[in-house]
Amino acid sequence: MPRRIKLRCPICKKAVVSSAPEFPFCSDRCREIDLGKWASGAYVISSPVQDEEEVIRNNNLESEDESE
């Protein structure tokens, strides 16, 4: 018997089982609402993710430019 995980729909918060055809949404309506949010740009990453090594490298390059 497959294991079922019970979660909440990210749009309306109704309970959804992992075996539901619309999972992780409870319905096609909630799936389309989520797609509309993505398409309109409502979901954004607040700031770009930077590699720590890249930041250190950039700071070192700026320091070298100032010393010249």
PDB file of N, H, CA, C and O in Angstrom:
ATOM      1  N   MET A   1       0.846  -1.182   0.000  1.00  0.00           N
ATOM      2  CA  MET A   1       0.000   0.000   0.000  1.00  0.00           C
ATOM      3  C   MET A   1       0.894   1.249   0.000  1.00  0.00           C
ATOM      4  O   MET A   1       1.761   1.384   0.864  1.00  0.00           O
ATOM      5  N   PRO A   2       0.690   2.172  -0.969  1.00  0.00           N
ATOM      6  CA  PRO A   2       1.520   3.381  -1.013  1.00  0.00           C
ATOM      7  C   PRO A   2       1.253   4.291   0.179  1.00  0.00           C
ATOM      8  O   PRO A   2       0.130   4.400   0.671  1.00  0.00           O
ATOM      9  N   ARG A   3       2.301   4.926   0.615  1.00  0.00           N
ATOM     10  H   ARG A   3       3.213   4.838   0.216  1.00  0.00           H
ATOM     11  CA  ARG A   3       2.198   5.824   1.753  1.00  0.00           C
ATOM     12  C   ARG A   3       1.555   7.137   1.315  1.00  0.00           C
ATOM     13  O   ARG A   3       1.929   7.695   0.283  1.00  0.00           O
ATOM     14  N   ARG A   4       0.598   7.629   2.086  1.00  0.00           N
ATOM     15  H   ARG A   4       0.294   7.175   2.924  1.00  0.00           H
ATOM     16  CA  ARG A   4      -0.074   8.881   1.770  1.00  0.00           C
ATOM     17  C   ARG A   4       0.365   9.951   2.764  1.00  0.00           C
ATOM     18  O   ARG A   4       0.379   9.736   3.975  1.00  0.00           O
ATOM     19  N   ILE A   5       0.715  11.088   2.224  1.00  0.00           N
ATOM     20  H   ILE A   5       0.703  11.263   1.240  1.00  0.00           H
ATOM     21  CA  ILE A   5       1.098  12.218   3.062  1.00  0.00           C
ATOM     22  C   ILE A   5      -0.029  13.237   3.010  1.00  0.00           C
ATOM     23  O   ILE A   5      -0.505  13.586   1.930  1.00  0.00           O
ATOM     24  N   LYS A   6      -0.449  13.706   4.156  1.00  0.00           N
ATOM     25  H   LYS A   6      -0.062  13.422   5.033  1.00  0.00           H
ATOM     26  CA  LYS A   6      -1.531  14.673   4.209  1.00  0.00           C
ATOM     27  C   LYS A   6      -0.940  16.054   4.474  1.00  0.00           C
ATOM     28  O   LYS A   6      -0.327  16.292   5.514  1.00  0.00           O
ATOM     29  N   LEU A   7      -1.131  16.947   3.527  1.00  0.00           N
ATOM     30  H   LEU A   7      -1.628  16.754   2.681  1.00  0.00           H
ATOM     31  CA  LEU A   7      -0.633  18.309   3.626  1.00  0.00           C
ATOM     32  C   LEU A   7      -1.766  19.291   3.401  1.00  0.00           C
ATOM     33  O   LEU A   7      -2.917  18.891   3.222  1.00  0.00           O
ATOM     34  N   ARG A   8      -1.445  20.567   3.409  1.00  0.00           N
ATOM     35  H   ARG A   8      -0.511  20.892   3.555  1.00  0.00           H
ATOM     36  CA  ARG A   8      -2.431  21.619   3.171  1.00  0.00           C
ATOM     37  C   ARG A   8      -2.191  22.266   1.811  1.00  0.00           C
ATOM     38  O   ARG A   8      -1.046  22.439   1.394  1.00  0.00           O
ATOM     39  N   CYS A   9      -3.264  22.622   1.127  1.00  0.00           N
ATOM     40  H   CYS A   9      -4.195  22.482   1.466  1.00  0.00           H
ATOM     41  CA  CYS A   9      -3.187  23.330  -0.140  1.00  0.00           C
ATOM     42  C   CYS A   9      -2.541  24.690   0.120  1.00  0.00           C
ATOM     43  O   CYS A   9      -2.962  25.392   1.039  1.00  0.00           O
ATOM     44  N   PRO A  10      -1.532  25.083  -0.660  1.00  0.00           N
ATOM     45  CA  PRO A  10      -0.863  26.354  -0.411  1.00  0.00           C
ATOM     46  C   PRO A  10      -1.742  27.585  -0.672  1.00  0.00           C
ATOM     47  O   PRO A  10      -1.408  28.680  -0.219  1.00  0.00           O
ATOM     48  N   ILE A  11      -2.834  27.427  -1.379  1.00  0.00           N
ATOM     49  H   ILE A  11      -3.105  26.537  -1.747  1.00  0.00           H
ATOM     50  CA  ILE A  11      -3.714  28.553  -1.698  1.00  0.00           C
ATOM     51  C   ILE A  11      -4.846  28.694  -0.679  1.00  0.00           C
ATOM     52  O   ILE A  11      -4.994  29.751  -0.065  1.00  0.00           O
ATOM     53  N   CYS A  12      -5.645  27.641  -0.494  1.00  0.00           N
ATOM     54  H   CYS A  12      -5.525  26.783  -0.993  1.00  0.00           H
ATOM     55  CA  CYS A  12      -6.826  27.751   0.382  1.00  0.00           C
ATOM     56  C   CYS A  12      -6.678  27.038   1.724  1.00  0.00           C
ATOM     57  O   CYS A  12      -7.552  27.150   2.585  1.00  0.00           O
ATOM     58  N   LYS A  13      -5.585  26.309   1.907  1.00  0.00           N
ATOM     59  H   LYS A  13      -4.875  26.218   1.208  1.00  0.00           H
ATOM     60  CA  LYS A  13      -5.251  25.621   3.168  1.00  0.00           C
ATOM     61  C   LYS A  13      -6.135  24.419   3.489  1.00  0.00           C
ATOM     62  O   LYS A  13      -6.141  23.957   4.630  1.00  0.00           O
ATOM     63  N   LYS A  14      -6.884  23.897   2.511  1.00  0.00           N
ATOM     64  H   LYS A  14      -6.879  24.272   1.583  1.00  0.00           H
ATOM     65  CA  LYS A  14      -7.646  22.669   2.732  1.00  0.00           C
ATOM     66  C   LYS A  14      -6.680  21.490   2.787  1.00  0.00           C
ATOM     67  O   LYS A  14      -5.608  21.533   2.183  1.00  0.00           O
ATOM     68  N   ALA A  15      -7.055  20.442   3.508  1.00  0.00           N
ATOM     69  H   ALA A  15      -7.926  20.406   3.999  1.00  0.00           H
ATOM     70  CA  ALA A  15      -6.229  19.238   3.595  1.00  0.00           C
ATOM     71  C   ALA A  15      -6.211  18.520   2.240  1.00  0.00           C
ATOM     72  O   ALA A  15      -7.239  18.391   1.576  1.00  0.00           O
ATOM     73  N   VAL A  16      -5.019  18.056   1.846  1.00  0.00           N
ATOM     74  H   VAL A  16      -4.183  18.161   2.385  1.00  0.00           H
ATOM     75  CA  VAL A  16      -4.844  17.351   0.572  1.00  0.00           C
ATOM     76  C   VAL A  16      -3.968  16.129   0.826  1.00  0.00           C
ATOM     77  O   VAL A  16      -2.957  16.217   1.523  1.00  0.00           O
ATOM     78  N   VAL A  17      -4.357  14.991   0.258  1.00  0.00           N
ATOM     79  H   VAL A  17      -5.178  14.919  -0.309  1.00  0.00           H
ATOM     80  CA  VAL A  17      -3.517  13.798   0.370  1.00  0.00           C
ATOM     81  C   VAL A  17      -2.602  13.723  -0.846  1.00  0.00           C
ATOM     82  O   VAL A  17      -2.952  14.202  -1.925  1.00  0.00           O
ATOM     83  N   SER A  18      -1.433  13.122  -0.668  1.00  0.00           N
ATOM     84  H   SER A  18      -1.149  12.733   0.208  1.00  0.00           H
ATOM     85  CA  SER A  18      -0.432  13.085  -1.730  1.00  0.00           C
ATOM     86  C   SER A  18      -0.869  12.279  -2.944  1.00  0.00           C
ATOM     87  O   SER A  18      -0.272  12.409  -4.013  1.00  0.00           O
ATOM     88  N   SER A  19      -1.880  11.463  -2.805  1.00  0.00           N
ATOM     89  H   SER A  19      -2.364  11.357  -1.937  1.00  0.00           H
ATOM     90  CA  SER A  19      -2.349  10.665  -3.937  1.00  0.00           C
ATOM     91  C   SER A  19      -3.385  11.399  -4.780  1.00  0.00           C
ATOM     92  O   SER A  19      -3.829  10.870  -5.800  1.00  0.00           O
ATOM     93  N   ALA A  20      -3.780  12.602  -4.377  1.00  0.00           N
ATOM     94  H   ALA A  20      -3.420  13.032  -3.549  1.00  0.00           H
ATOM     95  CA  ALA A  20      -4.767  13.385  -5.128  1.00  0.00           C
ATOM     96  C   ALA A  20      -4.180  13.796  -6.476  1.00  0.00           C
ATOM     97  O   ALA A  20      -2.991  14.103  -6.556  1.00  0.00           O
ATOM     98  N   PRO A  21      -4.985  13.809  -7.530  1.00  0.00           N
ATOM     99  CA  PRO A  21      -4.465  14.146  -8.862  1.00  0.00           C
ATOM    100  C   PRO A  21      -3.956  15.584  -8.975  1.00  0.00           C
ATOM    101  O   PRO A  21      -3.079  15.854  -9.795  1.00  0.00           O
ATOM    102  N   GLU A  22      -4.475  16.497  -8.184  1.00  0.00           N
ATOM    103  H   GLU A  22      -5.187  16.278  -7.517  1.00  0.00           H
ATOM    104  CA  GLU A  22      -4.052  17.895  -8.248  1.00  0.00           C
ATOM    105  C   GLU A  22      -2.954  18.227  -7.243  1.00  0.00           C
ATOM    106  O   GLU A  22      -2.560  19.388  -7.132  1.00  0.00           O
ATOM    107  N   PHE A  23      -2.455  17.243  -6.514  1.00  0.00           N
ATOM    108  H   PHE A  23      -2.775  16.300  -6.604  1.00  0.00           H
ATOM    109  CA  PHE A  23      -1.459  17.460  -5.460  1.00  0.00           C
ATOM    110  C   PHE A  23      -0.319  18.329  -5.966  1.00  0.00           C
ATOM    111  O   PHE A  23       0.180  18.061  -7.059  1.00  0.00           O
ATOM    112  N   PRO A  24       0.123  19.338  -5.255  1.00  0.00           N
ATOM    113  CA  PRO A  24      -0.130  19.674  -3.864  1.00  0.00           C
ATOM    114  C   PRO A  24      -1.319  20.604  -3.657  1.00  0.00           C
ATOM    115  O   PRO A  24      -1.523  21.114  -2.556  1.00  0.00           O
ATOM    116  N   PHE A  25      -2.104  20.829  -4.708  1.00  0.00           N
ATOM    117  H   PHE A  25      -1.939  20.415  -5.603  1.00  0.00           H
ATOM    118  CA  PHE A  25      -3.282  21.682  -4.592  1.00  0.00           C
ATOM    119  C   PHE A  25      -4.516  20.830  -4.357  1.00  0.00           C
ATOM    120  O   PHE A  25      -4.507  19.628  -4.626  1.00  0.00           O
ATOM    121  N   CYS A  26      -5.583  21.453  -3.854  1.00  0.00           N
ATOM    122  H   CYS A  26      -5.590  22.428  -3.636  1.00  0.00           H
ATOM    123  CA  CYS A  26      -6.806  20.689  -3.594  1.00  0.00           C
ATOM    124  C   CYS A  26      -7.694  20.609  -4.830  1.00  0.00           C
ATOM    125  O   CYS A  26      -8.535  19.717  -4.932  1.00  0.00           O
ATOM    126  N   SER A  27      -7.510  21.541  -5.774  1.00  0.00           N
ATOM    127  H   SER A  27      -6.827  22.266  -5.691  1.00  0.00           H
ATOM    128  CA  SER A  27      -8.357  21.566  -6.963  1.00  0.00           C
ATOM    129  C   SER A  27      -7.621  22.228  -8.120  1.00  0.00           C
ATOM    130  O   SER A  27      -6.559  22.827  -7.948  1.00  0.00           O
ATOM    131  N   ASP A  28      -8.211  22.103  -9.292  1.00  0.00           N
ATOM    132  H   ASP A  28      -9.073  21.617  -9.432  1.00  0.00           H
ATOM    133  CA  ASP A  28      -7.654  22.748 -10.476  1.00  0.00           C
ATOM    134  C   ASP A  28      -7.723  24.271 -10.321  1.00  0.00           C
ATOM    135  O   ASP A  28      -6.850  24.986 -10.813  1.00  0.00           O
ATOM    136  N   ARG A  29      -8.753  24.760  -9.640  1.00  0.00           N
ATOM    137  H   ARG A  29      -9.462  24.179  -9.241  1.00  0.00           H
ATOM    138  CA  ARG A  29      -8.896  26.196  -9.405  1.00  0.00           C
ATOM    139  C   ARG A  29      -7.700  26.745  -8.625  1.00  0.00           C
ATOM    140  O   ARG A  29      -7.139  27.770  -9.011  1.00  0.00           O
ATOM    141  N   CYS A  30      -7.304  26.091  -7.550  1.00  0.00           N
ATOM    142  H   CYS A  30      -7.760  25.258  -7.237  1.00  0.00           H
ATOM    143  CA  CYS A  30      -6.164  26.536  -6.756  1.00  0.00           C
ATOM    144  C   CYS A  30      -4.867  26.443  -7.556  1.00  0.00           C
ATOM    145  O   CYS A  30      -3.990  27.296  -7.425  1.00  0.00           O
ATOM    146  N   ARG A  31      -4.749  25.402  -8.388  1.00  0.00           N
ATOM    147  H   ARG A  31      -5.462  24.709  -8.494  1.00  0.00           H
ATOM    148  CA  ARG A  31      -3.570  25.259  -9.242  1.00  0.00           C
ATOM    149  C   ARG A  31      -3.469  26.452 -10.201  1.00  0.00           C
ATOM    150  O   ARG A  31      -2.381  26.993 -10.400  1.00  0.00           O
ATOM    151  N   GLU A  32      -4.595  26.864 -10.796  1.00  0.00           N
ATOM    152  H   GLU A  32      -5.479  26.424 -10.634  1.00  0.00           H
ATOM    153  CA  GLU A  32      -4.594  27.986 -11.728  1.00  0.00           C
ATOM    154  C   GLU A  32      -4.342  29.317 -11.026  1.00  0.00           C
ATOM    155  O   GLU A  32      -3.699  30.201 -11.592  1.00  0.00           O
ATOM    156  N   ILE A  33      -4.835  29.470  -9.812  1.00  0.00           N
ATOM    157  H   ILE A  33      -5.358  28.752  -9.352  1.00  0.00           H
ATOM    158  CA  ILE A  33      -4.551  30.682  -9.036  1.00  0.00           C
ATOM    159  C   ILE A  33      -3.050  30.789  -8.800  1.00  0.00           C
ATOM    160  O   ILE A  33      -2.470  31.864  -8.954  1.00  0.00           O
ATOM    161  N   ASP A  34      -2.423  29.685  -8.427  1.00  0.00           N
ATOM    162  H   ASP A  34      -2.894  28.811  -8.302  1.00  0.00           H
ATOM    163  CA  ASP A  34      -0.979  29.678  -8.188  1.00  0.00           C
ATOM    164  C   ASP A  34      -0.216  29.994  -9.475  1.00  0.00           C
ATOM    165  O   ASP A  34       0.741  30.767  -9.447  1.00  0.00           O
ATOM    166  N   LEU A  35      -0.622  29.415 -10.585  1.00  0.00           N
ATOM    167  H   LEU A  35      -1.400  28.787 -10.607  1.00  0.00           H
ATOM    168  CA  LEU A  35       0.019  29.686 -11.867  1.00  0.00           C
ATOM    169  C   LEU A  35      -0.113  31.168 -12.222  1.00  0.00           C
ATOM    170  O   LEU A  35       0.834  31.771 -12.728  1.00  0.00           O
ATOM    171  N   GLY A  36      -1.279  31.752 -11.960  1.00  0.00           N
ATOM    172  H   GLY A  36      -2.048  31.262 -11.549  1.00  0.00           H
ATOM    173  CA  GLY A  36      -1.486  33.179 -12.222  1.00  0.00           C
ATOM    174  C   GLY A  36      -0.563  34.043 -11.385  1.00  0.00           C
ATOM    175  O   GLY A  36      -0.069  35.066 -11.861  1.00  0.00           O
ATOM    176  N   LYS A  37      -0.323  33.642 -10.139  1.00  0.00           N
ATOM    177  H   LYS A  37      -0.724  32.811  -9.752  1.00  0.00           H
ATOM    178  CA  LYS A  37       0.601  34.396  -9.285  1.00  0.00           C
ATOM    179  C   LYS A  37       2.013  34.345  -9.832  1.00  0.00           C
ATOM    180  O   LYS A  37       2.724  35.350  -9.819  1.00  0.00           O
ATOM    181  N   TRP A  38       2.429  33.170 -10.319  1.00  0.00           N
ATOM    182  H   TRP A  38       1.851  32.354 -10.329  1.00  0.00           H
ATOM    183  CA  TRP A  38       3.765  33.058 -10.921  1.00  0.00           C
ATOM    184  C   TRP A  38       3.860  33.923 -12.168  1.00  0.00           C
ATOM    185  O   TRP A  38       4.843  34.639 -12.358  1.00  0.00           O
ATOM    186  N   ALA A  39       2.831  33.857 -13.025  1.00  0.00           N
ATOM    187  H   ALA A  39       2.033  33.275 -12.871  1.00  0.00           H
ATOM    188  CA  ALA A  39       2.846  34.581 -14.294  1.00  0.00           C
ATOM    189  C   ALA A  39       2.838  36.095 -14.092  1.00  0.00           C
ATOM    190  O   ALA A  39       3.436  36.827 -14.880  1.00  0.00           O
ATOM    191  N   SER A  40       2.166  36.569 -13.045  1.00  0.00           N
ATOM    192  H   SER A  40       1.680  35.974 -12.405  1.00  0.00           H
ATOM    193  CA  SER A  40       2.081  38.013 -12.801  1.00  0.00           C
ATOM    194  C   SER A  40       3.285  38.556 -12.051  1.00  0.00           C
ATOM    195  O   SER A  40       3.429  39.769 -11.902  1.00  0.00           O
ATOM    196  N   GLY A  41       4.149  37.669 -11.578  1.00  0.00           N
ATOM    197  H   GLY A  41       4.032  36.683 -11.700  1.00  0.00           H
ATOM    198  CA  GLY A  41       5.330  38.108 -10.852  1.00  0.00           C
ATOM    199  C   GLY A  41       5.087  38.322  -9.368  1.00  0.00           C
ATOM    200  O   GLY A  41       5.881  38.985  -8.700  1.00  0.00           O
ATOM    201  N   ALA A  42       3.995  37.765  -8.840  1.00  0.00           N
ATOM    202  H   ALA A  42       3.350  37.226  -9.382  1.00  0.00           H
ATOM    203  CA  ALA A  42       3.698  37.912  -7.415  1.00  0.00           C
ATOM    204  C   ALA A  42       4.702  37.153  -6.549  1.00  0.00           C
ATOM    205  O   ALA A  42       4.953  37.533  -5.405  1.00  0.00           O
ATOM    206  N   TYR A  43       5.271  36.086  -7.094  1.00  0.00           N
ATOM    207  H   TYR A  43       5.067  35.778  -8.023  1.00  0.00           H
ATOM    208  CA  TYR A  43       6.286  35.332  -6.370  1.00  0.00           C
ATOM    209  C   TYR A  43       7.656  35.811  -6.851  1.00  0.00           C
ATOM    210  O   TYR A  43       7.990  35.671  -8.027  1.00  0.00           O
ATOM    211  N   VAL A  44       8.436  36.369  -5.944  1.00  0.00           N
ATOM    212  H   VAL A  44       8.165  36.482  -4.989  1.00  0.00           H
ATOM    213  CA  VAL A  44       9.776  36.837  -6.307  1.00  0.00           C
ATOM    214  C   VAL A  44      10.766  36.443  -5.229  1.00  0.00           C
ATOM    215  O   VAL A  44      10.394  36.222  -4.076  1.00  0.00           O
ATOM    216  N   ILE A  45      12.011  36.359  -5.609  1.00  0.00           N
ATOM    217  H   ILE A  45      12.313  36.539  -6.546  1.00  0.00           H
ATOM    218  CA  ILE A  45      13.081  36.137  -4.643  1.00  0.00           C
ATOM    219  C   ILE A  45      13.537  37.507  -4.204  1.00  0.00           C
ATOM    220  O   ILE A  45      13.856  38.347  -5.046  1.00  0.00           O
ATOM    221  N   SER A  46      13.577  37.754  -2.913  1.00  0.00           N
ATOM    222  H   SER A  46      13.318  37.072  -2.230  1.00  0.00           H
ATOM    223  CA  SER A  46      13.826  39.094  -2.397  1.00  0.00           C
ATOM    224  C   SER A  46      15.193  39.645  -2.762  1.00  0.00           C
ATOM    225  O   SER A  46      15.311  40.837  -3.045  1.00  0.00           O
ATOM    226  N   SER A  47      16.201  38.838  -2.763  1.00  0.00           N
ATOM    227  H   SER A  47      16.104  37.869  -2.533  1.00  0.00           H
ATOM    228  CA  SER A  47      17.532  39.306  -3.156  1.00  0.00           C
ATOM    229  C   SER A  47      18.282  38.154  -3.816  1.00  0.00           C
ATOM    230  O   SER A  47      18.045  36.988  -3.499  1.00  0.00           O
ATOM    231  N   PRO A  48      19.177  38.480  -4.725  1.00  0.00           N
ATOM    232  CA  PRO A  48      19.903  37.400  -5.394  1.00  0.00           C
ATOM    233  C   PRO A  48      20.811  36.654  -4.425  1.00  0.00           C
ATOM    234  O   PRO A  48      21.411  37.245  -3.527  1.00  0.00           O
ATOM    235  N   VAL A  49      20.896  35.363  -4.624  1.00  0.00           N
ATOM    236  H   VAL A  49      20.408  34.883  -5.353  1.00  0.00           H
ATOM    237  CA  VAL A  49      21.751  34.526  -3.798  1.00  0.00           C
ATOM    238  C   VAL A  49      23.165  34.622  -4.362  1.00  0.00           C
ATOM    239  O   VAL A  49      23.381  34.420  -5.557  1.00  0.00           O
ATOM    240  N   GLN A  50      24.126  34.930  -3.493  1.00  0.00           N
ATOM    241  H   GLN A  50      23.951  35.093  -2.522  1.00  0.00           H
ATOM    242  CA  GLN A  50      25.503  35.036  -3.931  1.00  0.00           C
ATOM    243  C   GLN A  50      26.361  34.029  -3.189  1.00  0.00           C
ATOM    244  O   GLN A  50      26.151  33.749  -2.009  1.00  0.00           O
ATOM    245  N   ASP A  51      27.319  33.500  -3.902  1.00  0.00           N
ATOM    246  H   ASP A  51      27.489  33.728  -4.861  1.00  0.00           H
ATOM    247  CA  ASP A  51      28.278  32.582  -3.329  1.00  0.00           C
ATOM    248  C   ASP A  51      29.237  33.385  -2.453  1.00  0.00           C
ATOM    249  O   ASP A  51      29.723  34.432  -2.882  1.00  0.00           O
ATOM    250  N   GLU A  52      29.520  32.921  -1.241  1.00  0.00           N
ATOM    251  H   GLU A  52      29.126  32.071  -0.893  1.00  0.00           H
ATOM    252  CA  GLU A  52      30.400  33.646  -0.327  1.00  0.00           C
ATOM    253  C   GLU A  52      31.785  33.857  -0.926  1.00  0.00           C
ATOM    254  O   GLU A  52      32.390  34.912  -0.735  1.00  0.00           O
ATOM    255  N   GLU A  53      32.284  32.868  -1.644  1.00  0.00           N
ATOM    256  H   GLU A  53      31.792  32.012  -1.800  1.00  0.00           H
ATOM    257  CA  GLU A  53      33.603  32.995  -2.269  1.00  0.00           C
ATOM    258  C   GLU A  53      33.598  34.106  -3.318  1.00  0.00           C
ATOM    259  O   GLU A  53      34.580  34.834  -3.463  1.00  0.00           O
ATOM    260  N   GLU A  54      32.501  34.232  -4.040  1.00  0.00           N
ATOM    261  H   GLU A  54      31.704  33.640  -3.922  1.00  0.00           H
ATOM    262  CA  GLU A  54      32.398  35.280  -5.061  1.00  0.00           C
ATOM    263  C   GLU A  54      32.416  36.665  -4.406  1.00  0.00           C
ATOM    264  O   GLU A  54      33.059  37.582  -4.916  1.00  0.00           O
ATOM    265  N   VAL A  55      31.720  36.816  -3.293  1.00  0.00           N
ATOM    266  H   VAL A  55      31.198  36.070  -2.879  1.00  0.00           H
ATOM    267  CA  VAL A  55      31.704  38.090  -2.578  1.00  0.00           C
ATOM    268  C   VAL A  55      33.107  38.435  -2.094  1.00  0.00           C
ATOM    269  O   VAL A  55      33.537  39.581  -2.226  1.00  0.00           O
ATOM    270  N   ILE A  56      33.819  37.479  -1.544  1.00  0.00           N
ATOM    271  H   ILE A  56      33.470  36.548  -1.437  1.00  0.00           H
ATOM    272  CA  ILE A  56      35.185  37.709  -1.059  1.00  0.00           C
ATOM    273  C   ILE A  56      36.095  38.086  -2.229  1.00  0.00           C
ATOM    274  O   ILE A  56      36.909  39.004  -2.123  1.00  0.00           O
ATOM    275  N   ARG A  57      35.949  37.372  -3.340  1.00  0.00           N
ATOM    276  H   ARG A  57      35.289  36.626  -3.426  1.00  0.00           H
ATOM    277  CA  ARG A  57      36.762  37.640  -4.524  1.00  0.00           C
ATOM    278  C   ARG A  57      36.508  39.060  -5.039  1.00  0.00           C
ATOM    279  O   ARG A  57      37.452  39.773  -5.379  1.00  0.00           O
ATOM    280  N   ASN A  58      35.242  39.471  -5.096  1.00  0.00           N
ATOM    281  H   ASN A  58      34.476  38.892  -4.820  1.00  0.00           H
ATOM    282  CA  ASN A  58      34.897  40.818  -5.557  1.00  0.00           C
ATOM    283  C   ASN A  58      35.447  41.876  -4.614  1.00  0.00           C
ATOM    284  O   ASN A  58      35.934  42.911  -5.068  1.00  0.00           O
ATOM    285  N   ASN A  59      35.378  41.638  -3.321  1.00  0.00           N
ATOM    286  H   ASN A  59      34.982  40.797  -2.952  1.00  0.00           H
ATOM    287  CA  ASN A  59      35.913  42.589  -2.343  1.00  0.00           C
ATOM    288  C   ASN A  59      37.427  42.717  -2.500  1.00  0.00           C
ATOM    289  O   ASN A  59      37.969  43.817  -2.396  1.00  0.00           O
ATOM    290  N   ASN A  60      38.108  41.604  -2.749  1.00  0.00           N
ATOM    291  H   ASN A  60      37.667  40.710  -2.833  1.00  0.00           H
ATOM    292  CA  ASN A  60      39.563  41.631  -2.946  1.00  0.00           C
ATOM    293  C   ASN A  60      39.930  42.413  -4.208  1.00  0.00           C
ATOM    294  O   ASN A  60      40.908  43.161  -4.212  1.00  0.00           O
ATOM    295  N   LEU A  61      39.152  42.243  -5.274  1.00  0.00           N
ATOM    296  H   LEU A  61      38.358  41.636  -5.270  1.00  0.00           H
ATOM    297  CA  LEU A  61      39.417  42.974  -6.516  1.00  0.00           C
ATOM    298  C   LEU A  61      39.224  44.474  -6.308  1.00  0.00           C
ATOM    299  O   LEU A  61      40.006  45.279  -6.815  1.00  0.00           O
ATOM    300  N   GLU A  62      38.181  44.853  -5.559  1.00  0.00           N
ATOM    301  H   GLU A  62      37.546  44.199  -5.147  1.00  0.00           H
ATOM    302  CA  GLU A  62      37.934  46.274  -5.274  1.00  0.00           C
ATOM    303  C   GLU A  62      39.064  46.858  -4.433  1.00  0.00           C
ATOM    304  O   GLU A  62      39.469  48.000  -4.645  1.00  0.00           O
ATOM    305  N   SER A  63      39.570  46.083  -3.486  1.00  0.00           N
ATOM    306  H   SER A  63      39.241  45.155  -3.314  1.00  0.00           H
ATOM    307  CA  SER A  63      40.678  46.545  -2.630  1.00  0.00           C
ATOM    308  C   SER A  63      41.936  46.770  -3.453  1.00  0.00           C
ATOM    309  O   SER A  63      42.661  47.739  -3.229  1.00  0.00           O
ATOM    310  N   GLU A  64      42.203  45.875  -4.409  1.00  0.00           N
ATOM    311  H   GLU A  64      41.614  45.088  -4.592  1.00  0.00           H
ATOM    312  CA  GLU A  64      43.381  46.014  -5.265  1.00  0.00           C
ATOM    313  C   GLU A  64      43.259  47.251  -6.147  1.00  0.00           C
ATOM    314  O   GLU A  64      44.246  47.953  -6.363  1.00  0.00           O
ATOM    315  N   ASP A  65      42.060  47.526  -6.660  1.00  0.00           N
ATOM    316  H   ASP A  65      41.258  46.955  -6.485  1.00  0.00           H
ATOM    317  CA  ASP A  65      41.851  48.687  -7.515  1.00  0.00           C
ATOM    318  C   ASP A  65      42.055  49.989  -6.739  1.00  0.00           C
ATOM    319  O   ASP A  65      42.586  50.953  -7.290  1.00  0.00           O
ATOM    320  N   GLU A  66      41.650  50.031  -5.492  1.00  0.00           N
ATOM    321  H   GLU A  66      41.218  49.248  -5.044  1.00  0.00           H
ATOM    322  CA  GLU A  66      41.791  51.238  -4.672  1.00  0.00           C
ATOM    323  C   GLU A  66      43.249  51.491  -4.302  1.00  0.00           C
ATOM    324  O   GLU A  66      43.654  52.644  -4.154  1.00  0.00           O
ATOM    325  N   SER A  67      44.034  50.444  -4.154  1.00  0.00           N
ATOM    326  H   SER A  67      43.705  49.508  -4.275  1.00  0.00           H
ATOM    327  CA  SER A  67      45.433  50.606  -3.754  1.00  0.00           C
ATOM    328  C   SER A  67      46.319  51.071  -4.911  1.00  0.00           C
ATOM    329  O   SER A  67      47.436  51.534  -4.680  1.00  0.00           O
ATOM    330  N   GLU A  68      45.849  50.957  -6.124  1.00  0.00           N
ATOM    331  H   GLU A  68      44.942  50.581  -6.312  1.00  0.00           H
ATOM    332  CA  GLU A  68      46.661  51.370  -7.284  1.00  0.00           C
ATOM    333  C   GLU A  68      46.627  52.821  -7.530  1.00  0.00           C
ATOM    334  O   GLU A  68      47.261  53.303  -8.468  1.00  0.00           O
TER     335      GLU A  68
END
